[in-house]
Protein backbone atom coordinates (compact mmCIF):
# COMPACT_ATOMS: atom_id res chain seq x y z
CA UNK A 1 0.00 0.00 0.00
CA UNK A 2 1.32 3.44 -0.97
CA UNK A 3 1.99 5.60 2.05
CA UNK A 4 0.56 9.09 2.46
CA UNK A 5 3.51 11.51 2.43
CA UNK A 6 3.36 14.54 4.72
CA UNK A 7 5.17 17.88 4.93
CA UNK A 8 5.08 19.08 8.54
CA UNK A 9 5.42 22.86 8.99
CA UNK A 10 5.87 24.32 12.49
CA UNK A 11 8.44 26.74 13.86
CA UNK A 12 9.12 24.66 17.00
CA UNK A 13 11.41 21.63 16.46
CA UNK A 14 10.14 19.85 19.59
CA UNK A 15 6.55 20.23 18.41
CA UNK A 16 7.43 18.87 14.97
CA UNK A 17 9.21 15.90 16.52
CA UNK A 18 6.22 15.08 18.70
CA UNK A 19 3.73 15.24 15.86
CA UNK A 20 6.01 13.34 13.51
CA UNK A 21 6.14 10.48 16.01
CA UNK A 22 2.39 10.59 16.46
CA UNK A 23 1.70 10.56 12.72
CA UNK A 24 4.16 7.76 12.00
CA UNK A 25 2.45 5.50 14.55
CA UNK A 26 -0.02 5.07 11.70
CA UNK A 27 1.55 2.70 9.15
CA UNK A 28 -0.05 4.55 6.22
CA UNK A 29 1.77 7.83 7.00
CA UNK A 30 5.33 8.97 6.46
CA UNK A 31 6.64 12.48 7.19
CA UNK A 32 8.75 13.05 4.11
CA UNK A 33 9.86 16.59 5.01
CA UNK A 34 9.73 19.23 7.73
CA UNK A 35 9.98 23.03 7.66
CA UNK A 36 9.92 25.85 10.18
CA UNK A 37 9.54 28.93 7.96
CA UNK A 38 7.45 29.92 4.97
CA UNK A 39 10.49 29.84 2.68
CA UNK A 40 11.48 26.37 3.88
CA UNK A 41 7.90 25.15 3.46
CA UNK A 42 7.71 26.51 -0.08
CA UNK A 43 11.02 24.90 -1.08
CA UNK A 44 10.22 21.60 0.66
CA UNK A 45 6.88 21.41 -1.14
CA UNK A 46 8.48 21.94 -4.54
CA UNK A 47 11.12 19.30 -3.79
CA UNK A 48 9.02 16.58 -2.18
CA UNK A 49 5.48 17.18 -3.53
CA UNK A 50 3.85 15.64 -0.42
CA UNK A 51 0.31 14.29 -0.44
CA UNK A 52 -0.66 16.49 2.53
CA UNK A 53 0.88 19.59 4.14
CA UNK A 54 0.22 20.04 7.87
CA UNK A 55 0.67 23.76 8.47
CA UNK A 56 0.77 25.80 11.67
CA UNK A 57 -0.66 29.32 11.45
CA UNK A 58 1.91 31.04 13.65
CA UNK A 59 5.31 30.97 11.97
CA UNK A 60 8.29 33.31 12.12
CA UNK A 61 7.61 36.26 9.81
CA UNK A 62 4.56 35.64 7.64
CA UNK A 63 1.81 33.25 8.70
CA UNK A 64 0.91 29.74 7.66
CA UNK A 65 -2.07 31.19 5.82
CA UNK A 66 0.29 33.15 3.58
CA UNK A 67 2.43 30.02 3.17
CA UNK A 68 -0.69 28.12 2.11
CA UNK A 69 -1.48 30.77 -0.50
CA UNK A 70 2.06 30.59 -1.89
CA UNK A 71 1.99 26.80 -2.15
CA UNK A 72 -1.40 26.89 -3.89
CA UNK A 73 0.02 29.45 -6.32
CA UNK A 74 2.46 26.84 -7.64
CA UNK A 75 0.17 23.81 -7.29
CA UNK A 76 -3.59 24.28 -7.30
CA UNK A 77 -4.03 20.63 -6.27
CA UNK A 78 -1.99 21.00 -3.06
CA UNK A 79 -3.75 19.65 0.03
CA UNK A 80 -3.06 21.79 3.10
CA UNK A 81 -4.35 21.05 6.58
CA UNK A 82 -4.05 23.94 9.03
CA UNK A 83 -3.15 22.65 12.50
CA UNK A 84 -3.07 25.48 15.00
CA UNK A 85 -3.81 26.64 18.52
CA UNK A 86 -5.92 29.47 17.05
CA UNK A 87 -9.63 28.72 16.98
CA UNK A 88 -10.82 32.20 16.00
CA UNK A 89 -13.10 32.13 12.97
CA UNK A 90 -11.16 35.01 11.40
CA UNK A 91 -8.20 32.66 10.97
CA UNK A 92 -10.36 29.75 9.85
CA UNK A 93 -12.20 31.63 7.13
CA UNK A 94 -9.05 33.21 5.71
CA UNK A 95 -7.30 29.84 5.73
CA UNK A 96 -10.07 28.32 3.63
CA UNK A 97 -10.09 31.35 1.34
CA UNK A 98 -6.33 30.86 0.84
CA UNK A 99 -7.00 27.28 -0.27
CA UNK A 100 -6.63 25.11 2.85
CA UNK A 101 -8.59 21.84 2.79
CA UNK A 102 -8.97 21.56 6.55
CA UNK A 103 -8.50 23.25 9.91
CA UNK A 104 -7.81 21.33 13.13
CA UNK A 105 -6.93 22.89 16.47
CA UNK A 106 -4.03 21.59 18.54
CA UNK A 107 -6.40 20.88 21.39
CA UNK A 108 -8.09 18.18 19.30
CA UNK A 109 -7.68 14.48 20.17
CA UNK A 110 -4.84 12.78 18.23
CA UNK A 111 -7.36 10.55 16.45
CA UNK A 112 -9.02 13.65 14.99
CA UNK A 113 -5.74 14.79 13.43
CA UNK A 114 -5.13 11.31 11.99
CA UNK A 115 -8.62 11.18 10.51
CA UNK A 116 -8.29 14.69 9.05
CA UNK A 117 -5.08 13.75 7.24
CA UNK A 118 -6.73 10.64 5.81
CA UNK A 119 -9.80 12.57 4.64
CA UNK A 120 -7.78 15.37 3.04
CA UNK A 121 -5.41 12.92 1.34
CA UNK A 122 -8.49 11.38 -0.31
CA UNK A 123 -9.65 14.77 -1.56
CA UNK A 124 -12.07 15.67 1.22
CA UNK A 125 -12.23 18.48 3.73
CA UNK A 126 -11.94 18.39 7.51
CA UNK A 127 -12.61 20.56 10.55
CA UNK A 128 -12.25 19.83 14.23
CA UNK A 129 -15.41 19.91 16.32
CA UNK A 130 -14.55 23.18 18.07
CA UNK A 131 -14.03 24.90 14.72
CA UNK A 132 -17.36 23.63 13.39
CA UNK A 133 -19.10 24.96 16.50
CA UNK A 134 -17.38 28.36 16.26
CA UNK A 135 -18.39 28.76 12.61
CA UNK A 136 -21.97 27.70 13.42
CA UNK A 137 -22.12 30.25 16.24
CA UNK A 138 -20.97 32.99 13.87
CA UNK A 139 -23.69 32.05 11.39
CA UNK A 140 -26.34 32.12 14.12
CA UNK A 141 -25.29 35.64 15.13
CA UNK A 142 -26.01 36.69 11.54
CA UNK A 143 -24.66 39.58 9.49
CA UNK A 144 -21.16 40.04 8.11
CA UNK A 145 -18.27 40.00 10.58
CA UNK A 146 -15.93 42.98 10.59
CA UNK A 147 -12.97 41.25 8.93
CA UNK A 148 -14.96 39.16 6.44
CA UNK A 149 -14.39 41.76 3.72
CA UNK A 150 -10.61 41.35 3.85
CA UNK A 151 -8.78 39.04 1.45
CA UNK A 152 -6.20 36.59 2.88
CA UNK A 153 -3.44 38.95 1.70
CA UNK A 154 -5.10 41.94 3.38
CA UNK A 155 -5.56 39.92 6.57
CA UNK A 156 -1.87 38.99 6.53
CA UNK A 157 -0.82 42.62 6.16
CA UNK A 158 -3.18 43.62 8.97
CA UNK A 159 -1.61 40.96 11.20
CA UNK A 160 1.90 42.16 10.42
CA UNK A 161 1.00 45.83 10.95
CA UNK A 162 -0.51 44.93 14.32
CA UNK A 163 2.72 43.26 15.43
CA UNK A 164 4.62 46.46 14.67
CA UNK A 165 6.18 45.55 11.32
CA UNK A 166 7.09 48.48 9.07
CA UNK A 167 5.94 48.78 5.46
CA UNK A 168 9.49 47.98 4.36
CA UNK A 169 9.60 44.80 6.49
CA UNK A 170 6.20 43.68 5.26
CA UNK A 171 7.20 44.31 1.65
CA UNK A 172 10.28 42.16 2.12
CA UNK A 173 8.39 39.32 3.81
CA UNK A 174 5.61 39.21 1.22
CA UNK A 175 7.74 40.00 -1.84
CA UNK A 176 5.77 43.14 -2.62
CA UNK A 177 6.76 46.72 -3.31
CA UNK A 178 6.58 49.18 -0.42
CA UNK A 179 4.05 51.19 -2.43
CA UNK A 180 1.79 48.14 -2.79
CA UNK A 181 1.98 47.45 0.95
CA UNK A 182 1.06 51.05 1.74
CA UNK A 183 -1.85 50.94 -0.71
CA UNK A 184 -3.17 47.73 0.87
CA UNK A 185 -2.63 49.22 4.33
CA UNK A 186 -4.83 52.17 3.35
CA UNK A 187 -7.45 49.86 1.79
CA UNK A 188 -7.62 47.73 4.94
CA UNK A 189 -8.26 50.78 7.11
CA UNK A 190 -11.00 51.93 4.74
CA UNK A 191 -12.67 48.49 4.57
CA UNK A 192 -12.92 47.97 8.32
CA UNK A 193 -13.44 51.60 9.28
CA UNK A 194 -10.23 52.10 11.25
CA UNK A 195 -9.32 55.72 11.93
CA UNK A 196 -5.60 55.05 12.44
CA UNK A 197 -3.07 52.28 13.09
CA UNK A 198 -3.82 52.18 16.81
CA UNK A 199 -7.44 51.45 15.90
CA UNK A 200 -6.25 48.74 13.51
CA UNK A 201 -4.32 47.08 16.33
CA UNK A 202 -7.35 47.13 18.63
CA UNK A 203 -9.52 45.57 15.93
CA UNK A 204 -6.92 42.88 15.22
CA UNK A 205 -6.72 42.12 18.94
CA UNK A 206 -10.51 42.01 19.31
CA UNK A 207 -10.80 39.64 16.34
CA UNK A 208 -8.18 37.33 17.85
CA UNK A 209 -5.78 37.48 14.91
CA UNK A 210 -2.98 38.49 17.27
CA UNK A 211 -2.64 37.56 20.96
CA UNK A 212 -2.10 40.40 23.44
CA UNK A 213 1.44 39.24 24.23
CA UNK A 214 2.45 39.69 20.59
CA UNK A 215 1.63 43.39 20.41
CA UNK A 216 4.51 45.37 18.97
CA UNK A 217 6.87 42.41 18.92
CA UNK A 218 9.16 42.58 15.85
N, C-alpha and C positions, 0 to 999 in steps of 0.2 A: 504494500500500500504506500502510495506517495505521501510523504509528510508535508504538513502545512508549514511553510517557512515564514518566519516572523522577524521583523525589524523592530527592536525595542528602543524607544527614544525617551530618555529621562536624564535630567542633569545631575542626578545623585547616583554614583557608582554602586553604593550599597543597596539602594532601592532596585536598580537594574538587576543586580546579582540575585536578590531575593525573588523577584518576579521571573527571572530566567529559570531558576530552580523550580519554582511552582509550575510554570508552563511546561517544562520538559519532564515533569512527572507524568504528563499525558503522552503516550507513545506516538500519537499522531502529530505532535508539534516538535519543531526544532527552531531555536533562535539562531538565525543565520548571520545576524549582525546587530550591533548596538551603536547608539549615538547619544551624545549629550548636548549638542547644539543643533540649531537649524541647518547650518552649513554641513555638519557631519551627517545629519539625517538625509539631506538632499543628495549628497555624494554617495552615501551608503545605499540609498534607494536605487540610484542609477546603476550602481555596481552589482547589487545582489538581486534586484527585482523581486522582493519578497511577496508572498501571497497576502500577508496582512501586516500593516504597520500599527503598532501600539504606541500612541503618542500622548505624552503629558502635555498639559496646557502651559504650565509655568516652566519656561526654559530661560537660560541666560540670554539677554538681549530680546529678540522678538519671540512671540509666543508660538505654542504648538499649533494654534489655529492658522497663523501665517505660514508655518512650515507645511501644514496640510495643503494650503492653497498653492504653495510652490510645487509640491509634489504632484498635485493634480494638474498643474500647468504642463508638466512634461509627460504625464500619463493619466489620461482621463479615466482609465479603468482601475486606478490605484484604490486599494481598500484600506481606509484608515479608521482605526478605532481610537477615539479619545478616551484616555484613562487618567482621571484627574481627581484631586480633592475638591475641586470647585463644582458645586451643584447649582450655582445661580443660572437661571434660564437665559440670561444675556449671553453667557459663554456657550451654552448648549445650542441656542438658535444660530449663533454666528459660526459655530463649528459645522453644523449641518449645511449652512449656506456656503461654507468654504469647500464642502464636498465630503466631509466625514460620513462614514457609513454607520457609526455607532458612538455612543457616549456612555461610559460606565464610571461611576465614582469609586475612589479607592477605599471607601467604606463598605463596598459590596462584598458579599461572600466570595471566596475563591472560585466556587463552582459557577458563579454568574459570569466571571471573567472568562473562564474556559468555554462556557456555552456561547458567549458573545463572539469569541474568536472563531468558533466553529461556524456559527451562523453567517458571519461576515465573509468568511472564506468561501462559503457556498453562494455568495451573492446577495445575502439578506441584510437586514438592518437590525440593530440591537440598542436597547436602552436599559439601564438599571432601573429598578422599581422606584427609587427615590426621584430619579429624573422624570419618569413618566408621571408621577404624582405632582411634581413641581410644574410641569408643563400643563397638566390638567387644571391645576389651581389657577394658573395664569389665564387660561381660556375661560374659566368660570367667572373671573373678575371682569372680563369683557373689556373691549376697547384696546387700542394700540398702546403698547408699552413705550416709554420714552425713547429707548435706544433701538427700537425695532426698525426705525428708518435708516439706520446706519448700515453701510456695507461692511463685510469682514475687514476690508482694508481700512475703512474709516474707524472701525472699532479698535483696530490694532494701533492706529495713530493716537486715538484718544487714550488708550491704556499707557502708551509710552509717554505722552505729554503729562499724564497724571503722576507718573513716577519721576518726573523732573527732567526728562530727556530733552535736549535742545533740538531745534529743527535740523541742525547739521548732523547730530548724532542719529536722529530718526532717518534722515536721508541716507546715511551710510548703511544703517541696519537693513533698510528696506529696498536699497538699490534704486532710490528715486532722486530727483533733483531737489535741492532745497526749496526752489520755487514751488514745485508740486506739493511738497509737504506743507508749506505755508498756505497754499490754496485749499488743501484738504482740511487743514486746521481751521481755517475760516469757515469752510462749508459745514464742518461738524458743529461749530458753535451756533451757526445759523439754524441747522436742522433741529437741534435739541434745545434751542432757546437760551443758551448760556451767555451771560453778559460779559464774562472775562474768563481767564484761565483758572482763577480760584474757584469760580462757579463750575467750570468743567471738572475740576478735581472732586468737588463735593458730589456732583452727579455720578461720577465714576465710582466713588466710594459707596454712595447710596445704592447703586445698581449691583455692587459686589464684584466689579471687574478688577478692582485692586483691593487688597486687604489694607487695613489701617497702618500696619507696621511697615508697609512698602512705600508709604508716602514720601516723595522726594528722596528716594534712594537711587543713586545712579545705576 
